[in-house]
Amino acid sequence: MGDVYGGAAVDQVALENIGALADYRPANEEFVDEDFLMDGPYAATGYLSYHPAYNTNLVSQEDLPDEWMGYCDPKWDGRLAIDQEGAEWVAGIIEGMGEEDGLAFLQCLAANNPRLVRGSTNRTELLAAGEFAVQLDGYGHRIKQFEEEGAPIKAQVPSPSPLPVVLDMSSVFEDAPHPNAARLLQEFFLTPAGQEVFLVQGKPGVALGAEDPYPGYFEDAELQVLGPGDADFEDAFIIFTDIFLSGGGAPAP
């Protein structure tokens, strides 16, 4: 019934697989950073990035490990938190580290009993309250918001690599009732004015030279961009469930 669909890669692939998307490439993609270009009937418009962050009353930047495996140290037992629905972050870790090393990290992380807390805002609130020392997968824009409001938290900079990034994407429906308006909207998303819409939401844009809404957070980090075909999200969901929900970390009450 719609003209345009906005959603993450896993949704776009599902729609593509049933032939629901028109094969339309926005002309304004010529202004998109090559890291965010992809094949398929969809276009990246912005992205969400997952950053580790810490409570400054409980730990300092110097206490944090430089690599993800450092969080497997027993001293972090019970002091960490991740999303209760963290399959996208898991997909980025596995894709960036490789399957063998990624699984080894996730399994030893589970042995440290991380709190499983649904929702980035909720998790960041609990971090600020001192419920745990570090969250490993907070949204960059949400961490920045809490920092600016004076909460005792900071993003870990530089972040361990890989730093997972999930694309916000848009596509035109094959049977859009207003196909020309749909194409026009796709073009608008990639103009400076359209990119500003995402920036106001605190999300980085994908256009060349797009303003960084949380400067410094990406310093020296190796981004693992997760678009269609970059990761197996269904497999990542199964892995997350097996490792963290079948005897791994304890959900928050």
Summary of the structure (lengths in Angstrom):
residues: 253
radius of gyration: 18.7
end to end distance: 39.6
largest distance: 57.7
contacts: 843
relative contact order: 0.25
helix: 41%
strand: 20%
